[in-house]
Amino acid sequence: MITLEPEVLNALCPMHLIVDDTGRITHIGPTLARVCEGHWTEGASFDDLFTVFARHGETTVLDMSRAACSRVRIGLRHGKAPQMRAQVLPLGPVGGFLINLSFGIHVKEAVQAFGLKSEDFSSVDTTFEMLFLIEANAVAMQAWSRIGERLQAARVSAELEARTDALTGLGNRRAMMAAEEAIGATGPVAVLLLDLDGFKKVNDEHGHAEGDRVLSDTAEILRDVMRAEDYLIRSGGDEFLAILPGVVDAAVLDTIAGRVLSRMGDERPEKAYLSASIGVAVRKEGETEDLASLIARADAALYASKAQGPGRATLTSHKHITALGATG
């Protein structure tokens, strides 16, 4: 018969313990001793320290040995150790049995709870390989999460860029499609169509760089005057579109148009003169009309404004076209 010395067992199975035929602990491995620190003394009753879970439920260590339960789960009654897997081996003529423990899938919690290192486990134990795989998986998942976040941010940025006019920072024609979907074909809304007066002359006499500044200044005026919930779009060339959900009152629209035109007259006293004409179309509560039709009516009102001279605004509803009091 070969007798294993405690030093050999400690090296091969640092998570083991030996229990005699009365259920008393006669030896405990160094790593398991750290886990049980403060709760274990030599000769202590196994059942006072541990809880044994066999297939039929909780049991005692002696019942476990008599039933030849070779694989069970064991929990520490005190302390913070996670539940462990156990293999029970009878020691034959010597009496008693050896129980070898493993943290299994709970190794990460155990390592963190007790500050365990690789030397606390057998050199052939796969525990640290498992821990490495757990950590590697966590790192990989974090990396994929960060990649996903960056891709999502890039996608949102690309979509925003695709809907933004590069010169003015307002929406472009793609943004108009989003606005059309948002406002639908019913409900109160106003559409203001603004066209710069004599813009070709600005480009011809002052150059295209000055023309670009005029367009940028116009966009800034619209941002200042309109609400955050309004849709502002450079619809093409020197033409701008403002969509105002919920605004249909003629006096309110007169005030808004007046602010825009007044700001344009005051904005550039030492540069190319800035002036515009505005056409306004409204869809009142209970009416049905899509955005394309509203823009077409606003365009007709815009031509009526230009016919009166620069710096004018005209309002059109389904039934009426009215010159607003706003002038630049």
Buried (B, 14 or more C-beta within 10 A) or exposed (E): EEEBEEEEBBEBBBBBBBBBEEBBBEBBBEBBBBBBEEBBEEEBBBBEBBBBBBEEEEBBBBBBBEBEBEEBBBEBEEBEBBBBBBBBEEBEEBEBBBBBBBBBEBBBEBBEBBEBEEEBBBEEBEBBEBBEEBEEEEEEEEEEEEEEEEEEEEEEEEEEEEBBBEEBEBBBEBBBEBBBEEBEEEBBBBBBBBBBBBBEEBBEEBEEEBBBBBBBBBBBBBBEBBEEEBBBBBBEEBBBBBBBBBBBEBEEBBBBBBBBBBBBBEBBEEEBBBBBBBBBBBBBEEBEBBBEBBBBBBBBBBEBBBEEEBBBBBBBBEEEBBBBEBBB
